Amino acid sequence: MNYLITGATGQLGSEWVRYFKQNQIPFTGYGSAQLDITNRDAVKRIMDEDKPNVVINCAAYTNVDRAEEEQEKAFLVNKTGVKHLAEVCSQFGAFLIHYSTDYVFPGKIEDRETYPDGYPVDATANPSNQYGKSKRAGEIVLENSSANWLLIRVSWLCGASGRNFVKTMLKLSEQRERIDVVHDQFGSPSFTFDVVEKSVQLLQKEVTGIYHISSRGELSWADFAREIFQLAGKSAEVHNISSSEFPVAAKRPYFSLLSNKKLIQAGLEPANRKKELNQLIQQIQLS
Ligand SMILES: NC(=O)c1ccc[n+]([C@@H]2O[C@H](COP(=O)([O-])OP(=O)(O)OC[C@H]3O[C@@H](n4cnc5c(N)ncnc54)[C@H](OP(=O)(O)O)[C@@H]3O)[C@@H](O)[C@H]2O)c1
């Protein structure tokens, strides 16, 4: 089996790189400087050279706030880039794994009652910000393509590489006694090492279609910060604030829990948040 990773320098892409290296599985991986997925000819050339059986698309435009102003750029990477990969994978007979986000859903607080276990994979996707819209546009491209694909949505992604909430909180805890965190947005983190492990398992099961991978349970960002400090032995205090007290360019979902039901039906156990968080904190502290 030949594997090719796009966005290999990102948070999730680096986890895939780590996985393949640790397991001594041959692969090729490219950051945007080596393979820009918005360039169809470049995608075709590299596919022709590497001849992968499986393409793992970790490339994405992920700056949620900047996407409000850079809509064109966000859509170019998150929609057109996916279109190029899907077309070329179809042409070369390669299987495409693509990642998307909880932000494709509307994120209304009422949805918390409608979907107590989280948005199912087939819930109506109606994103509330430009990043979510661009990611949904990429999903639609994939759904309409003739490639063989697996679409995995993740939420509140965190891993040892790149920027994420866990790393930000640990850093802030070194600088401040009290940290303001929003308490009215609910969801669940996905851990990069769990996402990679489960993606491999789904690949082995030869499933296609849409799956969600997040950890079990639901909590607010403020409670997640408390859990981080408790597990990391930090004394910083978390102060609840509402979303209106933390203005940002892009509207954030109040509710973005992803249902893991389909994952469970496939025979996989959603991650235990505290256990995975503990593992991640150790990885971050060691690095
Ligand atoms: N981060 C989250 O909280 C979160 C939450 C839910 C879902 N997701 C989804 O999870 C997936 C992985 O996200 P992540 O956090 O790993 O993202 P990330 O850390 O921002 O990494 C994005 C990667 O995409 C690459 N990239 C950007 N533009 C590209 C282009 N035109 N061509 C090729 N590569 C390009 C970047 O390369 P350079 O570094 O070289 O620019 C980088 O390697 C994405 O699909 C994202 O939408 C993320």
The ligand as an ORCA input file, in Angstrom:
! r2SCAN-3c Opt
* xyz 0 1
  N      -7.903     22.662     14.150
  C      -9.130     22.389     14.559
  O      -9.545     22.753     15.672
  C     -10.054     21.593     13.677
  C     -11.320     21.327     14.149
  C     -12.173     20.600     13.351
  C     -11.761     20.133     12.110
  N     -10.512     20.437     11.670
  C     -10.117     19.917     10.344
  O      -9.088     18.968     10.541
  C      -8.206     18.975      9.414
  C      -6.777     19.157      9.884
  O      -6.672     20.426     10.554
  P      -5.329     20.895     11.277
  O      -5.696     21.472     12.589
  O      -4.323     19.811     11.197
  O      -4.899     22.098     10.302
  P      -3.523     22.930     10.309
  O      -2.704     22.591     11.484
  O      -3.921     24.357     10.070
  O      -2.775     22.369      9.032
  C      -3.228     22.652      7.750
  C      -2.265     22.069      6.755
  O      -2.773     22.392      5.462
  C      -1.704     22.876      4.689
  N      -2.206     23.736      3.628
  C      -2.794     24.953      3.702
  N      -3.097     25.394      2.469
  C      -2.690     24.432      1.591
  C      -2.698     24.295      0.185
  N      -3.196     25.243     -0.609
  N      -2.193     23.158     -0.342
  C      -1.657     22.197      0.430
  N      -1.602     22.271      1.752
  C      -2.119     23.371      2.337
  C      -0.783     23.609      5.662
  O       0.507     23.681      5.096
  P       1.551     24.829      5.503
  O       1.729     24.704      6.981
  O       2.738     24.501      4.713
  O       0.847     26.102      5.102
  C      -0.835     22.635      6.830
  O       0.068     21.593      6.626
  C      -8.708     20.087      8.503
  O      -9.518     19.521      7.512
  C      -9.535     20.965      9.404
  O     -10.533     21.657      8.698
  C      -9.639     21.142     12.428
*
